[in-house]
Amino acid sequence: EPMLRQWSDRNSNFLFQPVNPDQEKMGREQLDILDEQEDYFLPIIRARRERPGADLMSAMVQAEVDGERLTDLEVFANCNMMVVAGGGTSRSAISLALLNLLRFPSELTKLRTNLQAKPQLINLAAEEFLRFDAPTQRGIRTAREDFTIRTSILEARRITRRPRRALRAEHEVPAQAHLAGAAPGRRADHDVIAAPHI
């Protein structure tokens, strides 16, 4: 839906700000988006409490922990997170996966040829797509412990803001994953540590 995509894109722009952003303008925009999301989601949340269905929001309003259910605002916060974090990343991940299959036609051929006999290859392929071209290309990370990638040292508790591609370039592996030759249910031998793990 165009409205959900706009929210996702504008929230992402706020989180991964451009150089010299107009912080006041962006802050106002985020408040406007939250107001719009509340107007959209809260009536649906209340309706699902009265008439739950077979959908994720109904599952959230009915879920219990120690006899307590999520409040409307807690369900809304989860909806907000799914729109922002789930919308853009899912679109990017699918698009990048298709692009890389076109860039490396031999891997596409391996999948087409072997998928029926080894359906578990699709899980390995999905992991490799995310490793090779992460849907979030840059962001802020805090290292939990001292971490070295070739010549770069990330110290524990230090905040770093680096493009995902730069991290991949410093710990590069062959572009082609050789998916069909990997053992079923196991990653290929050239496993790497991706940015989300630090």
Secondary structure by P-SEA (a helix, b strand, c coil): caaaaaaaaaaaaaaacccccaaaaaaaaaaaaaaaaaaccaaaaaaaaacccccaaaaaaacccccccccaaaaaaaaaaaaaccaaaaaaaaaaaaaaaaacaaaaaaaaaccccccaaaaaaaaaaaaacccccbbbbbbccccccccccccccbbbbbbaaaaaaaaccccccccccccccccccccccccccc
